[in-house]
Amino acid sequence: MRTAIFAAGLSVLLATTAATDAAARTRYEATITRTTHGIPHIAARTWQGVGYGVAHAYAEDNLCLLAEEFATLAGERSRHFGPEGKAVLGFQEVDNLASDIFFRSTMDMAALREGAKRQSRAAQLLAEGYVAGYNRFLKDAGAEGIPEQCRGKAWVRPITLDDMLRLAEKQMLLASSLALAPGIAGAAPPGSAQPRVSMALPRPHELGLGSNGWAFGGDATADGRGLVIGNPHFPWNGPSRFWQMHVTGPEGYDVMGVGIAGNPVPTLGFNRDVAWTHTVTAARHFTLHALTLDPADPTRYMVDGKSVAMEPRTVTVPMPEGVPEVSRTLWTTRYGPVVVAPQSGVTWNAAMAFALRDANRGNWRAIDTWLRIGKAKNVGEIRAAVSETLGIPWVNTIAADRAGDALHADVTAVPNVSAEKARACATPLSPLFARMAILLDGERSECDWDVAAGTPEPGLMPASDQAATIRRDYLTNSNDSYWLSNPRVPHPALSPMLGNHASELTLRTRSNFIETEAMLEGGKVDHARAKTLAFANKSLAADMMMDGVLALCTGRQDAAEALARGCAALGQWDRRFEIDSRGAALFRAFFARAARVQSLWQVPFDPADPVNTPRGLATERAGDTLMAALGEAVAELEAAGIALDARWGEVQHWPAGGERIPIHGGPGTAGVLNYQDARPAPGGGLMPVHGTSYIQIVGFDARGPVADAILSYSQSTDPASPHFVDQTRAYSAKRWHRLPFTRREIAAERIGDARRLAE
């Protein structure tokens, strides 16, 4: 008997020891379960495992996209794609040589490695796991398993932690330094070789950034709980595409939503108790500093009466085989790199130069902020997360919770420059730049950013000086400033770094307020009403001006035949950008011209009535100009072979092989909430390049979140994937998907077997 007991005990001991040894050898482990539309549900017991599983699943869907991004960030595009090719930097295209020079000069690896040490252990482990998961996919796929579009390419390679550090830094700079990359890469002192730079300082609404977000509190919802509508406007191509995921990790972390390339956890989404979305803020995350140069040397500048040397940094960019390397020396100052934007008057001459200081350079707090948001139980905890870390880089945070509270927090990493300091430190040139950037006097050290106690980094504006509001009715944002997130409660004026105050709203913001109020007048919001709001496809510009335009048409009996055809087409248009709307393409072309007409409206903007002004088409004053614009729009469409009364879905489509998927939505400049920025498509018509991407409507019931969503451009960029255009067809048909969140819901929608990965 004793022998049997001993043998059994020894067996258990040996099995336990073997299991312990195996666990010790298993550094990374995750389980991936795919459901409808290929959405991965990644479960792991450790943060390394989370990063490992997310990276592997992302590479399955978008390997070529991410591999190319790593080559871009390493400054290797010229070598692999030629120096004159194009790179997508955030939301714009630049030539490969400028991209390589920018990243090779900007990515200071020693500083990035040191900065990453300030992250939490969880954030560091996520990055470590992501590297392992990406490389595991390459190993599993082998040479023949790589998607056809990047199979055999030298730029598809294993990655290191340095690649992830560069990616994290780039994502922080998307709405600031990255938008000025050509001007940084092309800055050269007078007397030296001058690279050709053709760029202007972008105004906030010209950055190609957008989004709509709504948070409804319990007083506005049918069930008394919170509800969020997220409608971010992001690129349809490139590394800023969203990708859906559901992550279950340690410390009770259980979040579903989306991230962009390289995000190891969702940055927009929901958990059991809260839902949140982001919209690009109108706040400015950098300042320009006017440098008075030392007359004896244009690479020296004056500060407090002393001459200070700029710091040179020479970078060398490898070229394709047989082509000599290209070297260029860039210059930096105590404020940051020297930048040029000749079309805006930002130049480097013998007397003056300009430097850029970016609040998001070295922002290692972001991933920890999103981890805190993902574990939040209510919007108060979300507000605390964004306020204490100042880690959100360039977006508003809009959230609601199951208790029925709604939050709008325009709290980001912003330079601590008050209105008083902006005035006191202005230069004679500052008013010329006011609509594009805050320009400070770099000759006085007192004009650098103020340092406030308690901020995580010196020079950041404390959250107490930014805008955050919690209410029980609703809060919303469509990229205008903190001033109005509910028209009933305008926010008091804050620093100009945070955007304009009491100034004219965009038509998309006005449309948001008008349509939201109209919806609530008809009853409290629920999922059905929210879906209608998100995809209304109405044009506020059309509502404001079409009656006047058609009256002008009627009054012109002698109108040219082309103009008469245009008037007829607009007369039968339903004033929407639905797939079946006829005449929408003509209005799009017409309004692009009409919006530039001076004194277009009879009633000017009134800050006391911002939602309804300006208004009243000035037909007597602008009638001839408007009719000329309509005639030009007719000529444009007919030259492009587009019928004036063509169905909008025949004009705006997404090409996928031989398929042309009709796409609804229209220009945000015309007050269309469901914004789609479209450009000429191969073979004719228009295709979306930027706009509505991941749309989520999230509420709560007694068991957890209730979420409907569509990812307009689908999960995968691989044409061979079954999830290349499946959600694009769903978007076209306005066919929403109820997201599975619980174990039972995931099991009911599972595609194939769950897969365990470990090493």
N, C-alpha and C positions, 0 to 999 in steps of 0.2 A: 504494500500500500504506500509506504513511505517512498519507495523507489518510483512509483507511478507519479506521486505528487511532485517529487523532485524533478522528474523528467518533464512534467507539464510546466512547472515553474521555469525550468531552464529554457523550454521552448518559447514561453512568453517573453523571457528576458532577451533571448536572441532576436526574436521578432521585433521587439521594441527598440533594441540597439540598432538593428538594420534600418528600421524606419527613421530613427533619429539621425543615423549617418546619411541616409538618402535625403532627408530634409536639409541637413547641413550642406549637402552637395547641391541642392536645388536653390539657386539664388533668385530665380525668376519663375513665377508661375501665374497663370491666368486661364480662365475659361471664357470662351467666346461663343455666344449663341446668337444666331442671326434670325431676325423676324421679317415680316412684310417689308418690301422695298430694300431688303438687305441691311436693315439697321442692326448694328452689333450691340449686344448687351455684354459688357466686359465685367467679370467678377474676379476679384483678387483679394487675398488676405493682407497684402502689403502694398505700400506705395510703389515699390519697384515693380511689383506684379501688375499694378494698374498701368503704369507707363509702358510696360512690356506688351500687355494685351492691346492697348489702344494703338500703339505704333504698328503692331503686326496687322491689326484689322484695317488701319488707315492705308498701309502699304498695299494690302490686297485690292483696295478700291482705287488708289491714286498714286501708285509708285512713281510713275514717270513724272508727274507733276512735282512731287516732293523731292525726287532726286535732282531735277533741274533747279529747284529752289536752293538746294544745298550747294550746287555748282555756282549759282548766282551769288550767294552770300560769301563764298570763298573767293570771289573775284576771278572766276575762271570762264566767264561767258565768251570772251574774245577768243580764247584758245579753242573752245569746243564749237562755237556757233559763228565765229567771225566778228571782228570789231564793229562792223557797220550794221549787224543785226539788231534786233530790238529785245529789250528786257522789260518785263512788267515789274515795276517798283511800286508796290502798294496799289495805287489806283491810276497809275500813268505809265506810259511807255517811254523809255529813253534808250539811247544807243548803248550797245554792249560795252564799248570802251569806257564811256562815262560811268556806267554801272560798276564796272570793275574797279575803276579808280576810286569811286566813292566808297565802296565797301572795303577795299584794301587800306584806305586811309582812315576810315571810321572805326573799323573793328580792331581795336587795340586788345589783342588777346590776353596780355598780361593783366590789364585792367578788368576785362570781362571775367577772367578766372577768379580774380580777387573779389570782385563784386558779388559773384555767385555764392561766395562763402557766407554772405549776409542773409541768404535765404534760409527758410526753415529746413529742417532735416527732411520733412516730407517733400518739399519742392525739389530738393537735390536728388532724392531717391526717384521721384517721377522722371526727371531728366535722364538719370542713369538707366532706368528701366526702358525708357523710350529708345535710347541708343541700342540696347540689347534686342528689343523687339523688332526694330527696323532691320538690324543686321541678321536676325533670325529669319525674317522673311526672305531676304536675299539668299541665304543659305538653303532654305527650304525650296525656293523657286528654282534655283539653278539657272544655268544659262538659257535653257529652253522655256522656263516658266516666267521669264520677264515679259511683260506686255510688248506686243509687236512694235509700238511706236518708239520704244527706247531700248529694244533688245540689242545687245552687242555694243552699246554706247559706252565710251570711256568714262562719261560723267555719272554713270550708275555704279556706285561704289559703296562699300561699307562706310559708316559714319563714326565720328568720335564725339565726345562731349563738347569739343570746341564747336562742332557744327550746330549743336543745340544752343550753345551760348550765343552764337551769331544770330540764330533764328529768333531767340527771345529778344535780343537787342533790337533787331529790325522791326519786330512787331510793335515795340514801344514807340518807334519813330515814324510810324505810318502816316500820321497826320501832322508831322512837323518837319524834322530834318529830311526825311525821305522825299517829301514833296519838293524839296529844294536841292535834291541830289545833283542835278546837272550844274547848278550854280556853285556848289561846293567843289565838285570835280573840276570845274573849268576856271576857278579863280587863280589868276596869275598876276604878279606885280608888273607895273608898267616897265617897259624896256625889255621884258622877256617875251618868249614866244606866247602868243595869245590864242588859246584854244577857242574855237567857235562855240559860243553859248547863246542860244536864242530862247530866252524864257523870261517870264514876268512873275512877280510875286503873286501867288494865287490868293484870291479872296476866299473867305471861308466857304462860300457857297459854290466856289469853282474847284474845290479840291476833289470833286467826284465822290464825295462821301454823302451818305444820307441815312434815312430810316424814319419810321413812325413807331411810336410805342404808346400804349395806353395801360394805365393801372386803374381799375375800377374798385372802389371800396364798397363795403356792405350796404351803404345807403343807396347805391346806384344799381345793385345787382338783384336779380330775381330771387336768389337764395340767401342773401345776406352775407355771403362769403366773398372774398376777393376774387378778381378775375383779371388776367393779363392778356393783352393782344400784343404780340411781338411781330414787327414787320420790318426787319433790317433790310436796307438797300445796299447790296454788296455785288462785287463783280461776278459775272457768269463764267469767267475763265480766270485761270491763274491761282496762285497760292492763297488768295484771300477768299476763295470759295468756302462756304460753310460745309460741314460734314456732321451728320447726326451720330450720336452715340449715347449709350446709357452705361454709367459707371457705378458699380457697387464695390466699395473698397473698405479699408479699415476705418476705425473711429466713427462708425455709423454713417459713413459717407454713401449716399444713394441719390444720384443726380442724373437726369436725362436732359438732353439738349443738343447743342452744337458747339463746335469750335472750328478754327481755321487750321491750315496746315501746320502741324507740329504741336498743337495744343494737346497736352496729355489728359486734360479733363474738360468738361463743358464750360464755356465762358458765358453762355446764355441758355437758360432753360428753367428747370423746376425740380423740386424735391417733394416730399410728402406735405410740407407745410407752406412753402413759399414758391412763387414763380417770379422770374425777372427777365427783362429784356434790356437792350442798350440801343441808344441812338447817338450818332456822332454829335458832340457838343459844339456850340458856337464859341466856347472859350478858346483862348490862344495859349499854346503850350511852349512858345518860344518868344524871345525878344530879339530885335536887331539893335546893335550898338554901333553908333557912328564913331569911327576912329579918325582922329586928327593925326596925320602922319608926321614923322620927323622929316623936315625938309632935306636933310642930308641922306635919308635912306627910306625908301617906301616900304621896307619890311620892318620898320620900327614905328611905334605909335606912342603918343603922349598920354600919360596918366598922372594927374596931379603935378604937372610941370616937369615930370621926368620922362626920359625916353626909354621905352621898353621894347626889347627885341621880340619879334614874332618867332615862333618855333617852327622850323621847317621839318617836313616829313616827306621823304622821297619814297614813292611806291613804284614797283615794277610789275607790269602786267604781261603775262605770257601770251603769245600769239599762236596761231596755227603753225604747224610744222613748216619750217623754211622761211618764216616771217620773223624779223627781228623783234625782240621785246620792246615794249613802250614804257619809258620811265617819265614820271612827272612829279614835281615837287609841289606840295600843298603847304599852306601856312595856317597856323592856329594861334590864338591869343588867349589871354586870361578869361575871356568870355566864351570862346569857342572858335570854330573854324571861320576863316574869311569866306565870304559868299558874294557872288555877283548875280544880278538879274537885270541885264542891260535894258530890257524893255520897260522896266519900272524905275530906271535911274539908279539902280544899285550897281555901282561900278567901282573899280579900283584904279585910281589915278595917283598922281604925285602928291596930292594934298589930302585925299580922303579914301578910306576903305570902310567896309562894313563887316561886322562879325555877328555870328548867330549863337545864342545860348539857348539850349533846349532843356526843358524841365524833365523830359523823359529819358534823357541819356543816362544810362546806368540805373534805370528803374527796375530793380530786382524784386519789387514788392508785389507785382501784379498777380503772379500765380498764387501767392499766399492769400491775397485778397479774394480771389475767386474760390479758393478752398474754403475760406470762412463763409462766403456767401452760400456756397453749396451745402454747408452744414447749418445754416441759419434756420431758426424756428419761426421767426416773424420779421417784419420789415424793420423793426427797431434794431435788430441784430445786423441786418444788411447795412443800415445807415451807419452803425458803429464800425463795421468792417471797412467801408470806403472812407470814413472820416479819420479813423485812427491810423490806417496804413498810407493814405493818399497814394494808393497803388493803382487805381484805375487810370489808364493813360490818357484817353481822349474821347470817352463816351459818357453820356448820361446813364444813370441807372434808374430804371422804372420797375417797380415791384408791387406785388400785392400778396397778402397772406390769407390763410383760411379763416382768421378771426375777422376779416373784413377791413383791414387797414391798407391804404395805398400810399406809395412813396414815389417821389421824384427827387433824386439827388444829383445835382450838377456839381459833383465834387470829384475833382481829378488832380493830377499832378500839374499845377499851374504856377508860373513865376509869381513870387510875392511882390507885386508892384501895385500899389494903391493908386487911386485916381489922383491923389495929391502928388505922389512921386512921379507919375506919368507927366503931369503938368510941369513940375519943378525941373524935371530932367529932360524936357523936350528940347530939340534943336530946331533951327529954322526949317529943316526938312521934315520934321515929324508930322506936320499936318498933311503933307503930300502922301504919307504912307499910312495914315490913320485907318483907312478902310481895309488895309491888308496886314498891318503889323504895328506893334508898339515899338517906336524907335527911341532909344535912350542915348544920352550923351556918354560916350565911352571915354571921354577925356577926364571925367570926374569919377573917382572910385566910389563916392557917395551915391552915385546913380546906379550902382549894381543892385541886385535884388536884396530886399530886406530879409533879415533872419529873425524868424519868430520862434519863441520858446515852444518846445513840445512837438515840433514837426519831425518826421523821420529823417529828413535830409535838410540841411541848411538852404534857405532861399526859396522853399516851397510856401505857397499860401496856405495858412491853416484852414481847416474845414469850417471853422466858425465864421470865416469871412467869405465863404462860398454859400451856395443856395441848396437847401434841403428842406422838403416839405412833406408832412404826413397828413392825409385827410381821409374822410370816409366817403366822399362822393367820387371824384375822379381827378386824375392828373395825366397829362399827355405831353408829348414833345415830337415835333417834326423838324428838328434841327435848328429852330430859332433859339434865341437865348433864354436864359433862366427867367427872364422878365415875366413871361406868361406861360404857365403850365396848366392854368385854369383861368378862363377870362374873368371870373368873378373875383379873383384874388391876385392882382398883379403884385409882383415882388418888388420891394424897395430897391433903389439903385445900388449897385455894387461896383467893384473895380472894373474898368474897361477891359481888363484881361479876360473877364468872364463873358464878354459879348456886349452887344448894344442894348440900351435900355430905352423904353418908350419910343421905339423906332418902327418903321414899317415892316410888317410881317410878310413872309413869302406867301404866295397863293396856296401852296400846299398846307402851310400851317393854318391859314384862314379856313381852308376847306375842312381841315381836321376839326376845328372848333365848331363850324357850322353843321357838319354832318353828325358829329358826336352829340351836340345839343338836340338836333332834330330826332336822332334815334331815341334819346332819353325822354323826349316829350311824348313819344309813342309808347313808352313802357320801359321797365327796367331791363338792363342788359342781361342776356344769357348767351349761350354758345351760338344759337341760330342768329340772333341779332348781331353778334360780334362778327360772324362770317360775312354777313351782308355788308357791314361797315368796311371790313378789310378789302373786299372785292367789289365795292360799289362802282368803280371805274368812271365816276362822274368827273366832269371838268368844270371847275369853278370859273375858269376864264371864259368858257363857253356860256355858262349861265349869266355871266356879267355882261357879255358883249354881243352875243349872237342876235338878239332882237334888234339892236342898233345896226349891226352889219347887214341884216336882211332888209331893214328899212332903207339903208343906202342902196342896196341892190334894186329894190322896187322903184326907187326914185331915179334910176338911171336907165331910161328906156332906150337910149342910144348907146348902151354899153357894147363894147366889142364882143364878138362871138365867144372868145375864150373866157372873158369875164362873166358872160351870161351863163356859160356852162358851170363855172365855179359857183355862182350864186345858186344855181339849181341844185348842185350837189350838196351844198351846205344847208339848203332849205329842207332837205329830206333827212339830214343827219339827226340822230337821236341824242346828240351831245354827250355821248359816252364813248369809252374806248373798250367796248366789248368785242368779242370775236366777230359778231354779226353786224357791228355798227358800220354803216356805209357813209363815207364822207369824213371819217376820222383822220385819215391820212392827209387830206387836204387841209383840215383845220390845223393839224400839227405843223405843216409847212407854212401856213398863213400866220399862225400865232408867233412862230419864231421870228417873223418879221414885225408883226404888229407890236410885240412887246418892247421893241426898240423905239417906238414912236414917242417923241417928246409930247408931254401934256396930253396923254391918252385919256385921262379921266377928268370928268367935270368936278367931282368932289375930291379934294386932296386928302391925304392921310391926316387923321386926327388921333393923337395918342389916347384921347378919351373914348374913342370908338375904334379900336384897332382891328376888330374882326370884320367890320363892315366898310372900312375905308382903306384906300381910295375906291371910288365907284362911279358909275354913270359914264358911259362911253361918250366922249366929246365928239359927236359925229359932225357938228358944224365946223369945228376947228380942224379935225383930223380926217374928215371924210375922204378927201382926195388921196391922201397918203394911204389910208386903209384899203381903198379900192385898188391902188397901185400894188400894194402888198399882196392882195388876193390874186391879181393878175400874174404876179411873179410866182406865186405858189402854184397856180394852175400850170404855168410853163415848166416849173420844176418837176411836177409829177408826170406830165406828159412826156417830157424828155427822158424820164426814167422808165417809161412804159407802164406807169401805174394809172389805172382808171380812176377818175375823180370820185366815182361812187363805189370803188372797190370795197369789199368786206375787209375790215381791219385785220382779221385773222389771216387773210390772204396776203396782206402786206407785211405785217409783223409776225415773224415765225421763227422757230428754232430749227435749223437744218441738222438732220441726223441721218447720215447716209443718203438714201434716196427719199427720206421722209421729211416733210415740212410741217412741224407741229405748230398750230396756231397759238399765238401768245396774246392774252388780253393784258390790259394795263397801258398807261401812256405817260407822257412827259410830266414830271413833277412841276416844272415851270408853269404849266397850264393848269395847275391846281388839281392834278390827279393824285389821289392818295396812293393808289396802287401803281407806284412809279416804275416805269421801264424806260431806260435810256437806250435808244436803238440806233444802230448805224447800218449803212448799206451792207446787204448780205450777198454772199456769192450766188450768182444766178438771178439776182434781182430781189427787190423788196428790202425789208429791214429785219435785223436780228438784234435781240437784246444783248447789251454788253455789260450793263450795270443796272441794278434795280432790285425789285422784290426777289428775295432769295428764300430764307427759311421763315415761314409764317407759322406762328404758334398761337393757339387760343387755349389758355389754361385756367381752369377753375378747380374747385375742390368739393368732394363729398365726404361722407363720414369715414370712408375707407382710405382716401388718399387723393392724389391729383387726377383730374379729368382733363385730358389734353387732346386737342385735334391739331394736326399740323400737315404742312406740305413743304417739301424742299423743291423749289421750282426747277432747278437744273439737275436734280437727282444726285445720288450718292457718289457715283463713279465717273471718272474721266476716261475710262478704258472702254472703247467702242465694243469690245468683246464681252463686256459685263452685262448680265441681265438687268442691272440697275443703272444703266447708262442714261436712259430716258424714261424709265417707268413713271417716276414722279413728275416729269415734265408733261407727260400725257395727262396725269392726274391734275396738275395745275391748269392745264388747258381746259379741262372739263369741270374745274372747280370741285374736284372730288377729294374731300378731306379724308384724312386717315386718323382714326382714334388710336393713339399711341399706347402700346402695352407697357405697363410699368411694374405690376406685381408679378410674382413667380407664376401664378396661374395664368395671367394674361399672356406672359411671354411664352409659356408652354403651348398655349392655344394657337399662337401665331408662328411658332418655330419653323424655320426653313432648314431642313437637314438636321444632323446631329450636333449637339454642343461639342466643342473641341477644347480639350485641355492642352495647353502649351506649357512646357517646363524645360528648364536647363539650369 
